[in-house]
Amino acid sequence: MKCELEGLAKLNLKETTRLNVKARFSNGETHDNLWIDRKEEVDVPGGKGTANLLVKPPGGGKKPASYDDMKKPQEILLSNRLTDDIPRIKIESKGYPEYKAGDGWKTFAVLDCRGLEVTHWIVHHDGFTAETPGGETVDDIEFEDGEYYGYDEKAESETSIKSIETRVVLSKGG
């Protein structure tokens, strides 16, 4: 992510913030509204580790028998598939970095994706906090049309977060 900060020294994403992404599945279909929560970890059936999100691709088969018993709505499992075929996402990075005024592109999360590819990160105001050059915390950030405008009463100056851009970079690392 990168953005322009005016009247603000730092932009932070709280540890509890869920990421909203768009994804493309291996069958070519897409999902435009997946939410990933690092606090929610589920076991991948078949003892294949854990994930923060298990998901059924659009048009990807019947609902499994265990669907009605599930505690979290984003845990939608595939039925009659090998466990390696269950599309899933795990947030590999620990925490979110601090974004300082003048920073260029900064990696906010490293995701391990199986059976799908994240194509976009959709930025929402939930979870963002900022800090003024004087050290005051701004908690009430709400983006309107992708931008935030506020006022630092202590410094008697306007504050803003503009030109927010995100990109997803595919890594073939091992």
CNS distance restraints for C-alpha pairs under 8 A (distance, minus, plus):
assign (resid   1 and name CA) (resid 105 and name CA) 5.42 0.50 0.50
assign (resid   1 and name CA) (resid 106 and name CA) 5.43 0.50 0.50
assign (resid   1 and name CA) (resid 107 and name CA) 6.54 0.50 0.50
assign (resid   1 and name CA) (resid 108 and name CA) 6.98 0.50 0.50
assign (resid   1 and name CA) (resid 164 and name CA) 7.12 0.50 0.50
assign (resid   1 and name CA) (resid 165 and name CA) 5.56 0.50 0.50
assign (resid   1 and name CA) (resid 166 and name CA) 4.37 0.50 0.50
assign (resid   1 and name CA) (resid 167 and name CA) 6.53 0.50 0.50
assign (resid   2 and name CA) (resid 103 and name CA) 7.27 0.50 0.50
assign (resid   2 and name CA) (resid 104 and name CA) 5.69 0.50 0.50
assign (resid   2 and name CA) (resid 105 and name CA) 4.87 0.50 0.50
assign (resid   2 and name CA) (resid 106 and name CA) 6.42 0.50 0.50
assign (resid   2 and name CA) (resid 163 and name CA) 7.85 0.50 0.50
assign (resid   2 and name CA) (resid 164 and name CA) 5.86 0.50 0.50
assign (resid   2 and name CA) (resid 165 and name CA) 5.42 0.50 0.50
assign (resid   2 and name CA) (resid 166 and name CA) 6.62 0.50 0.50
assign (resid   3 and name CA) (resid 104 and name CA) 7.75 0.50 0.50
assign (resid   3 and name CA) (resid 161 and name CA) 6.71 0.50 0.50
assign (resid   3 and name CA) (resid 162 and name CA) 5.88 0.50 0.50
assign (resid   3 and name CA) (resid 163 and name CA) 5.17 0.50 0.50
assign (resid   3 and name CA) (resid 164 and name CA) 4.35 0.50 0.50
assign (resid   3 and name CA) (resid 165 and name CA) 6.27 0.50 0.50
assign (resid   4 and name CA) (resid 101 and name CA) 7.03 0.50 0.50
assign (resid   4 and name CA) (resid 102 and name CA) 7.44 0.50 0.50
assign (resid   4 and name CA) (resid 160 and name CA) 7.82 0.50 0.50
assign (resid   4 and name CA) (resid 161 and name CA) 5.66 0.50 0.50
assign (resid   4 and name CA) (resid 162 and name CA) 5.10 0.50 0.50
assign (resid   4 and name CA) (resid 163 and name CA) 5.90 0.50 0.50
assign (resid   4 and name CA) (resid 164 and name CA) 7.10 0.50 0.50
assign (resid   5 and name CA) (resid   9 and name CA) 7.20 0.50 0.50
assign (resid   5 and name CA) (resid  10 and name CA) 7.81 0.50 0.50
assign (resid   5 and name CA) (resid 101 and name CA) 5.45 0.50 0.50
assign (resid   5 and name CA) (resid 102 and name CA) 7.66 0.50 0.50
assign (resid   5 and name CA) (resid 159 and name CA) 7.59 0.50 0.50
assign (resid   5 and name CA) (resid 160 and name CA) 5.86 0.50 0.50
assign (resid   5 and name CA) (resid 161 and name CA) 4.87 0.50 0.50
assign (resid   5 and name CA) (resid 162 and name CA) 6.70 0.50 0.50
assign (resid   6 and name CA) (resid 101 and name CA) 7.69 0.50 0.50
assign (resid   6 and name CA) (resid 158 and name CA) 7.57 0.50 0.50
assign (resid   6 and name CA) (resid 159 and name CA) 5.27 0.50 0.50
assign (resid   6 and name CA) (resid 160 and name CA) 5.08 0.50 0.50
assign (resid   6 and name CA) (resid 161 and name CA) 6.57 0.50 0.50
assign (resid   7 and name CA) (resid 132 and name CA) 6.34 0.50 0.50
assign (resid   7 and name CA) (resid 133 and name CA) 7.10 0.50 0.50
assign (resid   7 and name CA) (resid 152 and name CA) 7.69 0.50 0.50
assign (resid   7 and name CA) (resid 157 and name CA) 6.84 0.50 0.50
assign (resid   7 and name CA) (resid 158 and name CA) 6.20 0.50 0.50
assign (resid   7 and name CA) (resid 159 and name CA) 4.45 0.50 0.50
assign (resid   7 and name CA) (resid 160 and name CA) 6.68 0.50 0.50
assign (resid   8 and name CA) (resid 101 and name CA) 6.97 0.50 0.50
assign (resid   8 and name CA) (resid 130 and name CA) 6.75 0.50 0.50
assign (resid   8 and name CA) (resid 131 and name CA) 5.76 0.50 0.50
assign (resid   8 and name CA) (resid 132 and name CA) 4.31 0.50 0.50
assign (resid   8 and name CA) (resid 133 and name CA) 5.93 0.50 0.50
assign (resid   8 and name CA) (resid 159 and name CA) 6.17 0.50 0.50
assign (resid   8 and name CA) (resid 160 and name CA) 7.27 0.50 0.50
assign (resid   9 and name CA) (resid 100 and name CA) 5.79 0.50 0.50
assign (resid   9 and name CA) (resid 101 and name CA) 5.30 0.50 0.50
assign (resid   9 and name CA) (resid 130 and name CA) 7.50 0.50 0.50
assign (resid   9 and name CA) (resid 131 and name CA) 5.67 0.50 0.50
assign (resid   9 and name CA) (resid 132 and name CA) 5.13 0.50 0.50
assign (resid   9 and name CA) (resid 133 and name CA) 4.96 0.50 0.50
assign (resid  10 and name CA) (resid  98 and name CA) 6.72 0.50 0.50
assign (resid  10 and name CA) (resid  99 and name CA) 5.55 0.50 0.50
assign (resid  10 and name CA) (resid 100 and name CA) 4.39 0.50 0.50
assign (resid  10 and name CA) (resid 101 and name CA) 6.03 0.50 0.50
assign (resid  10 and name CA) (resid 130 and name CA) 5.43 0.50 0.50
assign (resid  10 and name CA) (resid 131 and name CA) 5.11 0.50 0.50
assign (resid  10 and name CA) (resid 132 and name CA) 6.98 0.50 0.50
assign (resid  11 and name CA) (resid  98 and name CA) 6.15 0.50 0.50
assign (resid  11 and name CA) (resid  99 and name CA) 4.99 0.50 0.50
assign (resid  11 and name CA) (resid 100 and name CA) 6.32 0.50 0.50
assign (resid  11 and name CA) (resid 128 and name CA) 6.95 0.50 0.50
assign (resid  11 and name CA) (resid 129 and name CA) 5.93 0.50 0.50
assign (resid  11 and name CA) (resid 130 and name CA) 4.36 0.50 0.50
assign (resid  11 and name CA) (resid 131 and name CA) 6.57 0.50 0.50
assign (resid  12 and name CA) (resid  96 and name CA) 7.58 0.50 0.50
assign (resid  12 and name CA) (resid  97 and name CA) 7.07 0.50 0.50
assign (resid  12 and name CA) (resid  98 and name CA) 5.13 0.50 0.50
assign (resid  12 and name CA) (resid  99 and name CA) 6.23 0.50 0.50
assign (resid  12 and name CA) (resid 128 and name CA) 5.62 0.50 0.50
assign (resid  12 and name CA) (resid 129 and name CA) 5.21 0.50 0.50
assign (resid  12 and name CA) (resid 130 and name CA) 5.92 0.50 0.50
assign (resid  13 and name CA) (resid  17 and name CA) 6.67 0.50 0.50
assign (resid  13 and name CA) (resid  96 and name CA) 6.15 0.50 0.50
assign (resid  13 and name CA) (resid  97 and name CA) 7.56 0.50 0.50
assign (resid  13 and name CA) (resid  98 and name CA) 7.49 0.50 0.50
assign (resid  13 and name CA) (resid 127 and name CA) 5.46 0.50 0.50
assign (resid  13 and name CA) (resid 128 and name CA) 4.66 0.50 0.50
assign (resid  13 and name CA) (resid 129 and name CA) 6.38 0.50 0.50
assign (resid  14 and name CA) (resid  96 and name CA) 7.39 0.50 0.50
assign (resid  14 and name CA) (resid 127 and name CA) 5.15 0.50 0.50
assign (resid  14 and name CA) (resid 128 and name CA) 6.32 0.50 0.50
assign (resid  14 and name CA) (resid 129 and name CA) 7.33 0.50 0.50
assign (resid  15 and name CA) (resid  95 and name CA) 5.89 0.50 0.50
assign (resid  15 and name CA) (resid  96 and name CA) 6.69 0.50 0.50
assign (resid  16 and name CA) (resid  37 and name CA) 7.58 0.50 0.50
assign (resid  16 and name CA) (resid  38 and name CA) 7.45 0.50 0.50
assign (resid  16 and name CA) (resid  39 and name CA) 7.17 0.50 0.50
assign (resid  16 and name CA) (resid 127 and name CA) 7.18 0.50 0.50
assign (resid  17 and name CA) (resid  37 and name CA) 7.09 0.50 0.50
assign (resid  17 and name CA) (resid 126 and name CA) 6.96 0.50 0.50
assign (resid  17 and name CA) (resid 127 and name CA) 4.99 0.50 0.50
assign (resid  18 and name CA) (resid  35 and name CA) 6.23 0.50 0.50
assign (resid  18 and name CA) (resid  36 and name CA) 5.38 0.50 0.50
assign (resid  18 and name CA) (resid  37 and name CA) 4.60 0.50 0.50
assign (resid  18 and name CA) (resid  38 and name CA) 7.09 0.50 0.50
assign (resid  18 and name CA) (resid 127 and name CA) 7.92 0.50 0.50
assign (resid  19 and name CA) (resid  35 and name CA) 5.54 0.50 0.50
assign (resid  19 and name CA) (resid  36 and name CA) 5.06 0.50 0.50
assign (resid  19 and name CA) (resid  37 and name CA) 6.62 0.50 0.50
assign (resid  19 and name CA) (resid 121 and name CA) 7.30 0.50 0.50
assign (resid  19 and name CA) (resid 122 and name CA) 7.64 0.50 0.50
assign (resid  19 and name CA) (resid 123 and name CA) 7.90 0.50 0.50
assign (resid  20 and name CA) (resid  33 and name CA) 6.41 0.50 0.50
assign (resid  20 and name CA) (resid  34 and name CA) 5.57 0.50 0.50
assign (resid  20 and name CA) (resid  35 and name CA) 4.53 0.50 0.50
assign (resid  20 and name CA) (resid  36 and name CA) 6.45 0.50 0.50
assign (resid  20 and name CA) (resid 121 and name CA) 6.07 0.50 0.50
assign (resid  20 and name CA) (resid 122 and name CA) 5.38 0.50 0.50
assign (resid  20 and name CA) (resid 123 and name CA) 7.11 0.50 0.50
assign (resid  20 and name CA) (resid 124 and name CA) 7.89 0.50 0.50
assign (resid  21 and name CA) (resid  32 and name CA) 6.90 0.50 0.50
assign (resid  21 and name CA) (resid  33 and name CA) 5.97 0.50 0.50
assign (resid  21 and name CA) (resid  34 and name CA) 5.27 0.50 0.50
assign (resid  21 and name CA) (resid  35 and name CA) 6.46 0.50 0.50
assign (resid  21 and name CA) (resid  36 and name CA) 7.86 0.50 0.50
assign (resid  21 and name CA) (resid 118 and name CA) 6.59 0.50 0.50
assign (resid  21 and name CA) (resid 119 and name CA) 7.34 0.50 0.50
assign (resid  21 and name CA) (resid 120 and name CA) 5.49 0.50 0.50
assign (resid  21 and name CA) (resid 121 and name CA) 4.55 0.50 0.50
assign (resid  21 and name CA) (resid 122 and name CA) 5.59 0.50 0.50
assign (resid  22 and name CA) (resid  30 and name CA) 7.37 0.50 0.50
assign (resid  22 and name CA) (resid  31 and name CA) 5.72 0.50 0.50
assign (resid  22 and name CA) (resid  32 and name CA) 4.36 0.50 0.50
assign (resid  22 and name CA) (resid  33 and name CA) 5.66 0.50 0.50
assign (resid  22 and name CA) (resid  34 and name CA) 6.24 0.50 0.50
assign (resid  22 and name CA) (resid 118 and name CA) 5.85 0.50 0.50
assign (resid  22 and name CA) (resid 119 and name CA) 5.57 0.50 0.50
assign (resid  22 and name CA) (resid 120 and name CA) 5.07 0.50 0.50
assign (resid  22 and name CA) (resid 121 and name CA) 6.62 0.50 0.50
assign (resid  22 and name CA) (resid 122 and name CA) 7.55 0.50 0.50
assign (resid  23 and name CA) (resid  30 and name CA) 5.61 0.50 0.50
assign (resid  23 and name CA) (resid  31 and name CA) 5.35 0.50 0.50
assign (resid  23 and name CA) (resid  32 and name CA) 6.51 0.50 0.50
assign (resid  23 and name CA) (resid  34 and name CA) 7.60 0.50 0.50
assign (resid  23 and name CA) (resid 116 and name CA) 6.41 0.50 0.50
assign (resid  23 and name CA) (resid 117 and name CA) 5.39 0.50 0.50
assign (resid  23 and name CA) (resid 118 and name CA) 4.22 0.50 0.50
assign (resid  23 and name CA) (resid 119 and name CA) 5.21 0.50 0.50
assign (resid  23 and name CA) (resid 120 and name CA) 7.09 0.50 0.50
assign (resid  24 and name CA) (resid  28 and name CA) 6.11 0.50 0.50
assign (resid  24 and name CA) (resid  29 and name CA) 5.78 0.50 0.50
assign (resid  24 and name CA) (resid  30 and name CA) 4.33 0.50 0.50
assign (resid  24 and name CA) (resid  31 and name CA) 6.49 0.50 0.50
assign (resid  24 and name CA) (resid 116 and name CA) 5.53 0.50 0.50
assign (resid  24 and name CA) (resid 117 and name CA) 5.21 0.50 0.50
assign (resid  24 and name CA) (resid 118 and name CA) 6.42 0.50 0.50
assign (resid  24 and name CA) (resid 119 and name CA) 6.74 0.50 0.50
assign (resid  25 and name CA) (resid  29 and name CA) 5.47 0.50 0.50
assign (resid  25 and name CA) (resid  30 and name CA) 6.01 0.50 0.50
assign (resid  25 and name CA) (resid  57 and name CA) 6.51 0.50 0.50
assign (resid  25 and name CA) (resid  87 and name CA) 7.67 0.50 0.50
assign (resid  25 and name CA) (resid 115 and name CA) 6.11 0.50 0.50
assign (resid  25 and name CA) (resid 116 and name CA) 4.15 0.50 0.50
assign (resid  25 and name CA) (resid 117 and name CA) 6.31 0.50 0.50
assign (resid  26 and name CA) (resid 115 and name CA) 5.71 0.50 0.50
assign (resid  26 and name CA) (resid 116 and name CA) 5.67 0.50 0.50
assign (resid  26 and name CA) (resid 117 and name CA) 7.85 0.50 0.50
assign (resid  29 and name CA) (resid  57 and name CA) 7.16 0.50 0.50
assign (resid  29 and name CA) (resid  58 and name CA) 6.49 0.50 0.50
assign (resid  30 and name CA) (resid  57 and name CA) 7.60 0.50 0.50
assign (resid  30 and name CA) (resid  58 and name CA) 7.03 0.50 0.50
assign (resid  31 and name CA) (resid  57 and name CA) 7.44 0.50 0.50
assign (resid  31 and name CA) (resid  58 and name CA) 6.92 0.50 0.50
assign (resid  34 and name CA) (resid  74 and name CA) 7.97 0.50 0.50
assign (resid  35 and name CA) (resid  53 and name CA) 7.97 0.50 0.50
assign (resid  35 and name CA) (resid  74 and name CA) 7.58 0.50 0.50
assign (resid  36 and name CA) (resid  52 and name CA) 6.23 0.50 0.50
assign (resid  36 and name CA) (resid  53 and name CA) 6.06 0.50 0.50
assign (resid  36 and name CA) (resid  89 and name CA) 7.70 0.50 0.50
assign (resid  37 and name CA) (resid  52 and name CA) 6.13 0.50 0.50
assign (resid  37 and name CA) (resid  53 and name CA) 7.64 0.50 0.50
assign (resid  38 and name CA) (resid  52 and name CA) 5.92 0.50 0.50
assign (resid  38 and name CA) (resid  90 and name CA) 7.78 0.50 0.50
assign (resid  38 and name CA) (resid  91 and name CA) 6.22 0.50 0.50
assign (resid  39 and name CA) (resid  52 and name CA) 7.59 0.50 0.50
assign (resid  40 and name CA) (resid  52 and name CA) 5.53 0.50 0.50
assign (resid  40 and name CA) (resid  53 and name CA) 7.88 0.50 0.50
assign (resid  41 and name CA) (resid  50 and name CA) 6.18 0.50 0.50
assign (resid  41 and name CA) (resid  51 and name CA) 5.48 0.50 0.50
assign (resid  41 and name CA) (resid  52 and name CA) 4.58 0.50 0.50
assign (resid  41 and name CA) (resid  53 and name CA) 7.41 0.50 0.50
assign (resid  42 and name CA) (resid  50 and name CA) 5.38 0.50 0.50
assign (resid  42 and name CA) (resid  51 and name CA) 5.48 0.50 0.50
assign (resid  42 and name CA) (resid  52 and name CA) 6.19 0.50 0.50
assign (resid  42 and name CA) (resid  53 and name CA) 7.32 0.50 0.50
assign (resid  42 and name CA) (resid  54 and name CA) 7.89 0.50 0.50
assign (resid  42 and name CA) (resid  75 and name CA) 7.96 0.50 0.50
assign (resid  43 and name CA) (resid  47 and name CA) 7.15 0.50 0.50
assign (resid  43 and name CA) (resid  48 and name CA) 7.51 0.50 0.50
assign (resid  43 and name CA) (resid  49 and name CA) 5.98 0.50 0.50
assign (resid  43 and name CA) (resid  50 and name CA) 4.39 0.50 0.50
assign (resid  43 and name CA) (resid  51 and name CA) 6.49 0.50 0.50
assign (resid  44 and name CA) (resid  48 and name CA) 5.35 0.50 0.50
assign (resid  44 and name CA) (resid  49 and name CA) 5.62 0.50 0.50
assign (resid  44 and name CA) (resid  50 and name CA) 5.27 0.50 0.50
assign (resid  44 and name CA) (resid  51 and name CA) 6.57 0.50 0.50
assign (resid  44 and name CA) (resid  54 and name CA) 7.71 0.50 0.50
assign (resid  44 and name CA) (resid  83 and name CA) 7.26 0.50 0.50
assign (resid  45 and name CA) (resid  83 and name CA) 6.02 0.50 0.50
assign (resid  46 and name CA) (resid  83 and name CA) 6.03 0.50 0.50
assign (resid  48 and name CA) (resid  83 and name CA) 7.36 0.50 0.50
assign (resid  48 and name CA) (resid  84 and name CA) 7.76 0.50 0.50
assign (resid  50 and name CA) (resid  90 and name CA) 7.51 0.50 0.50
assign (resid  51 and name CA) (resid  88 and name CA) 6.31 0.50 0.50
assign (resid  51 and name CA) (resid  89 and name CA) 5.76 0.50 0.50
assign (resid  51 and name CA) (resid  90 and name CA) 4.62 0.50 0.50
assign (resid  51 and name CA) (resid  91 and name CA) 7.85 0.50 0.50
assign (resid  52 and name CA) (resid  88 and name CA) 7.57 0.50 0.50
assign (resid  52 and name CA) (resid  89 and name CA) 5.92 0.50 0.50
assign (resid  52 and name CA) (resid  90 and name CA) 4.88 0.50 0.50
assign (resid  52 and name CA) (resid  91 and name CA) 6.74 0.50 0.50
assign (resid  53 and name CA) (resid  74 and name CA) 6.44 0.50 0.50
assign (resid  53 and name CA) (resid  75 and name CA) 6.26 0.50 0.50
assign (resid  53 and name CA) (resid  88 and name CA) 5.47 0.50 0.50
assign (resid  53 and name CA) (resid  89 and name CA) 5.23 0.50 0.50
assign (resid  53 and name CA) (resid  90 and name CA) 6.69 0.50 0.50
assign (resid  54 and name CA) (resid  74 and name CA) 6.78 0.50 0.50
assign (resid  54 and name CA) (resid  75 and name CA) 5.04 0.50 0.50
assign (resid  54 and name CA) (resid  76 and name CA) 5.97 0.50 0.50
assign (resid  54 and name CA) (resid  77 and name CA) 6.30 0.50 0.50
assign (resid  54 and name CA) (resid  86 and name CA) 6.93 0.50 0.50
assign (resid  54 and name CA) (resid  87 and name CA) 6.04 0.50 0.50
assign (resid  54 and name CA) (resid  88 and name CA) 4.50 0.50 0.50
assign (resid  54 and name CA) (resid  89 and name CA) 6.78 0.50 0.50
assign (resid  55 and name CA) (resid  74 and name CA) 6.59 0.50 0.50
assign (resid  55 and name CA) (resid  75 and name CA) 5.99 0.50 0.50
assign (resid  55 and name CA) (resid  76 and name CA) 4.76 0.50 0.50
assign (resid  55 and name CA) (resid  77 and name CA) 5.88 0.50 0.50
assign (resid  55 and name CA) (resid  78 and name CA) 7.51 0.50 0.50
assign (resid  55 and name CA) (resid  86 and name CA) 7.22 0.50 0.50
assign (resid  55 and name CA) (resid  87 and name CA) 5.72 0.50 0.50
assign (resid  55 and name CA) (resid  88 and name CA) 6.16 0.50 0.50
assign (resid  56 and name CA) (resid  60 and name CA) 6.23 0.50 0.50
assign (resid  56 and name CA) (resid  76 and name CA) 5.40 0.50 0.50
assign (resid  56 and name CA) (resid  77 and name CA) 5.65 0.50 0.50
assign (resid  56 and name CA) (resid  78 and name CA) 5.52 0.50 0.50
assign (resid  56 and name CA) (resid  86 and name CA) 7.47 0.50 0.50
assign (resid  56 and name CA) (resid  87 and name CA) 6.86 0.50 0.50
assign (resid  57 and name CA) (resid  87 and name CA) 7.48 0.50 0.50
assign (resid  60 and name CA) (resid  78 and name CA) 7.52 0.50 0.50
assign (resid  61 and name CA) (resid  78 and name CA) 7.14 0.50 0.50
assign (resid  61 and name CA) (resid  79 and name CA) 7.06 0.50 0.50
assign (resid  62 and name CA) (resid  78 and name CA) 7.64 0.50 0.50
assign (resid  62 and name CA) (resid  79 and name CA) 6.55 0.50 0.50
assign (resid  63 and name CA) (resid  67 and name CA) 6.41 0.50 0.50
assign (resid  63 and name CA) (resid  77 and name CA) 7.65 0.50 0.50
assign (resid  63 and name CA) (resid  78 and name CA) 7.09 0.50 0.50
assign (resid  63 and name CA) (resid  79 and name CA) 6.64 0.50 0.50
assign (resid  64 and name CA) (resid  77 and name CA) 6.56 0.50 0.50
assign (resid  64 and name CA) (resid  78 and name CA) 6.37 0.50 0.50
assign (resid  64 and name CA) (resid  79 and name CA) 4.89 0.50 0.50
assign (resid  65 and name CA) (resid  79 and name CA) 7.95 0.50 0.50
assign (resid  66 and name CA) (resid  70 and name CA) 6.56 0.50 0.50
assign (resid  67 and name CA) (resid  76 and name CA) 6.66 0.50 0.50
assign (resid  67 and name CA) (resid  77 and name CA) 7.21 0.50 0.50
assign (resid  70 and name CA) (resid  75 and name CA) 6.96 0.50 0.50
assign (resid  71 and name CA) (resid  75 and name CA) 7.93 0.50 0.50
assign (resid  77 and name CA) (resid  86 and name CA) 7.06 0.50 0.50
assign (resid  78 and name CA) (resid  86 and name CA) 6.24 0.50 0.50
assign (resid  81 and name CA) (resid  85 and name CA) 6.36 0.50 0.50
assign (resid  81 and name CA) (resid  86 and name CA) 7.32 0.50 0.50
assign (resid  82 and name CA) (resid  86 and name CA) 7.23 0.50 0.50
assign (resid  85 and name CA) (resid 114 and name CA) 7.79 0.50 0.50
assign (resid  85 and name CA) (resid 115 and name CA) 6.25 0.50 0.50
assign (resid  86 and name CA) (resid 114 and name CA) 7.46 0.50 0.50
assign (resid  86 and name CA) (resid 115 and name CA) 6.56 0.50 0.50
assign (resid  87 and name CA) (resid 113 and name CA) 7.51 0.50 0.50
assign (resid  87 and name CA) (resid 114 and name CA) 5.33 0.50 0.50
assign (resid  87 and name CA) (resid 115 and name CA) 4.31 0.50 0.50
assign (resid  87 and name CA) (resid 116 and name CA) 5.84 0.50 0.50
assign (resid  88 and name CA) (resid 113 and name CA) 5.87 0.50 0.50
assign (resid  88 and name CA) (resid 114 and name CA) 5.32 0.50 0.50
assign (resid  88 and name CA) (resid 115 and name CA) 6.69 0.50 0.50
assign (resid  88 and name CA) (resid 116 and name CA) 7.27 0.50 0.50
assign (resid  89 and name CA) (resid 111 and name CA) 6.45 0.50 0.50
assign (resid  89 and name CA) (resid 112 and name CA) 5.60 0.50 0.50
assign (resid  89 and name CA) (resid 113 and name CA) 4.59 0.50 0.50
assign (resid  89 and name CA) (resid 114 and name CA) 6.52 0.50 0.50
assign (resid  90 and name CA) (resid 111 and name CA) 5.61 0.50 0.50
assign (resid  90 and name CA) (resid 112 and name CA) 5.10 0.50 0.50
assign (resid  90 and name CA) (resid 113 and name CA) 6.64 0.50 0.50
assign (resid  91 and name CA) (resid 109 and name CA) 6.82 0.50 0.50
assign (resid  91 and name CA) (resid 110 and name CA) 6.02 0.50 0.50
assign (resid  91 and name CA) (resid 111 and name CA) 4.60 0.50 0.50
assign (resid  91 and name CA) (resid 112 and name CA) 6.37 0.50 0.50
assign (resid  92 and name CA) (resid 109 and name CA) 7.42 0.50 0.50
assign (resid  92 and name CA) (resid 110 and name CA) 5.38 0.50 0.50
assign (resid  92 and name CA) (resid 111 and name CA) 5.47 0.50 0.50
assign (resid  92 and name CA) (resid 112 and name CA) 6.36 0.50 0.50
assign (resid  93 and name CA) (resid 109 and name CA) 5.63 0.50 0.50
assign (resid  93 and name CA) (resid 110 and name CA) 5.10 0.50 0.50
assign (resid  93 and name CA) (resid 111 and name CA) 7.30 0.50 0.50
assign (resid  95 and name CA) (resid 109 and name CA) 7.97 0.50 0.50
assign (resid  96 and name CA) (resid 108 and name CA) 5.42 0.50 0.50
assign (resid  96 and name CA) (resid 109 and name CA) 6.71 0.50 0.50
assign (resid  97 and name CA) (resid 106 and name CA) 7.93 0.50 0.50
assign (resid  97 and name CA) (resid 107 and name CA) 7.63 0.50 0.50
assign (resid  97 and name CA) (resid 108 and name CA) 6.05 0.50 0.50
assign (resid  99 and name CA) (resid 103 and name CA) 6.56 0.50 0.50
assign (resid  99 and name CA) (resid 106 and name CA) 7.30 0.50 0.50
assign (resid 113 and name CA) (resid 117 and name CA) 6.36 0.50 0.50
assign (resid 113 and name CA) (resid 118 and name CA) 7.59 0.50 0.50
assign (resid 118 and name CA) (resid 168 and name CA) 7.05 0.50 0.50
assign (resid 119 and name CA) (resid 168 and name CA) 6.12 0.50 0.50
assign (resid 120 and name CA) (resid 166 and name CA) 7.41 0.50 0.50
assign (resid 120 and name CA) (resid 167 and name CA) 6.53 0.50 0.50
assign (resid 120 and name CA) (resid 168 and name CA) 6.12 0.50 0.50
assign (resid 121 and name CA) (resid 166 and name CA) 6.30 0.50 0.50
assign (resid 121 and name CA) (resid 167 and name CA) 6.99 0.50 0.50
assign (resid 121 and name CA) (resid 168 and name CA) 7.14 0.50 0.50
assign (resid 122 and name CA) (resid 166 and name CA) 7.87 0.50 0.50
assign (resid 123 and name CA) (resid 146 and name CA) 7.95 0.50 0.50
assign (resid 124 and name CA) (resid 143 and name CA) 7.07 0.50 0.50
assign (resid 125 and name CA) (resid 141 and name CA) 6.08 0.50 0.50
assign (resid 125 and name CA) (resid 142 and name CA) 5.05 0.50 0.50
assign (resid 125 and name CA) (resid 143 and name CA) 5.51 0.50 0.50
assign (resid 126 and name CA) (resid 141 and name CA) 7.89 0.50 0.50
assign (resid 126 and name CA) (resid 142 and name CA) 7.63 0.50 0.50
assign (resid 128 and name CA) (resid 139 and name CA) 7.26 0.50 0.50
assign (resid 128 and name CA) (resid 141 and name CA) 6.57 0.50 0.50
assign (resid 129 and name CA) (resid 137 and name CA) 7.03 0.50 0.50
assign (resid 129 and name CA) (resid 138 and name CA) 5.66 0.50 0.50
assign (resid 129 and name CA) (resid 139 and name CA) 4.93 0.50 0.50
assign (resid 129 and name CA) (resid 140 and name CA) 7.44 0.50 0.50
assign (resid 129 and name CA) (resid 141 and name CA) 6.60 0.50 0.50
assign (resid 130 and name CA) (resid 137 and name CA) 5.81 0.50 0.50
assign (resid 130 and name CA) (resid 138 and name CA) 4.99 0.50 0.50
assign (resid 130 and name CA) (resid 139 and name CA) 6.79 0.50 0.50
assign (resid 130 and name CA) (resid 141 and name CA) 7.88 0.50 0.50
assign (resid 131 and name CA) (resid 135 and name CA) 5.75 0.50 0.50
assign (resid 131 and name CA) (resid 136 and name CA) 5.48 0.50 0.50
assign (resid 131 and name CA) (resid 137 and name CA) 4.58 0.50 0.50
assign (resid 131 and name CA) (resid 138 and name CA) 5.89 0.50 0.50
assign (resid 132 and name CA) (resid 136 and name CA) 5.25 0.50 0.50
assign (resid 132 and name CA) (resid 137 and name CA) 6.61 0.50 0.50
assign (resid 132 and name CA) (resid 138 and name CA) 7.57 0.50 0.50
assign (resid 132 and name CA) (resid 152 and name CA) 7.61 0.50 0.50
assign (resid 134 and name CA) (resid 155 and name CA) 7.71 0.50 0.50
assign (resid 141 and name CA) (resid 148 and name CA) 6.71 0.50 0.50
assign (resid 142 and name CA) (resid 148 and name CA) 6.14 0.50 0.50
assign (resid 143 and name CA) (resid 147 and name CA) 4.91 0.50 0.50
assign (resid 143 and name CA) (resid 148 and name CA) 4.79 0.50 0.50
assign (resid 144 and name CA) (resid 148 and name CA) 6.29 0.50 0.50
assign (resid 146 and name CA) (resid 162 and name CA) 7.31 0.50 0.50
assign (resid 146 and name CA) (resid 163 and name CA) 7.74 0.50 0.50
assign (resid 146 and name CA) (resid 164 and name CA) 6.89 0.50 0.50
assign (resid 147 and name CA) (resid 160 and name CA) 7.35 0.50 0.50
assign (resid 147 and name CA) (resid 161 and name CA) 5.67 0.50 0.50
assign (resid 147 and name CA) (resid 162 and name CA) 4.94 0.50 0.50
assign (resid 147 and name CA) (resid 163 and name CA) 7.17 0.50 0.50
assign (resid 147 and name CA) (resid 164 and name CA) 7.40 0.50 0.50
assign (resid 148 and name CA) (resid 160 and name CA) 5.26 0.50 0.50
assign (resid 148 and name CA) (resid 161 and name CA) 5.01 0.50 0.50
assign (resid 148 and name CA) (resid 162 and name CA) 6.64 0.50 0.50
assign (resid 149 and name CA) (resid 158 and name CA) 7.31 0.50 0.50
assign (resid 149 and name CA) (resid 159 and name CA) 5.73 0.50 0.50
assign (resid 149 and name CA) (resid 160 and name CA) 4.39 0.50 0.50
assign (resid 149 and name CA) (resid 161 and name CA) 6.69 0.50 0.50
assign (resid 150 and name CA) (resid 158 and name CA) 5.87 0.50 0.50
assign (resid 150 and name CA) (resid 159 and name CA) 4.90 0.50 0.50
assign (resid 150 and name CA) (resid 160 and name CA) 6.08 0.50 0.50
assign (resid 151 and name CA) (resid 156 and name CA) 7.14 0.50 0.50
assign (resid 151 and name CA) (resid 157 and name CA) 5.85 0.50 0.50
assign (resid 151 and name CA) (resid 158 and name CA) 4.39 0.50 0.50
assign (resid 151 and name CA) (resid 159 and name CA) 5.31 0.50 0.50
assign (resid 152 and name CA) (resid 156 and name CA) 5.53 0.50 0.50
assign (resid 152 and name CA) (resid 157 and name CA) 5.35 0.50 0.50
assign (resid 152 and name CA) (resid 158 and name CA) 6.05 0.50 0.50
assign (resid 152 and name CA) (resid 159 and name CA) 6.51 0.50 0.50
assign (resid 153 and name CA) (resid 157 and name CA) 6.81 0.50 0.50
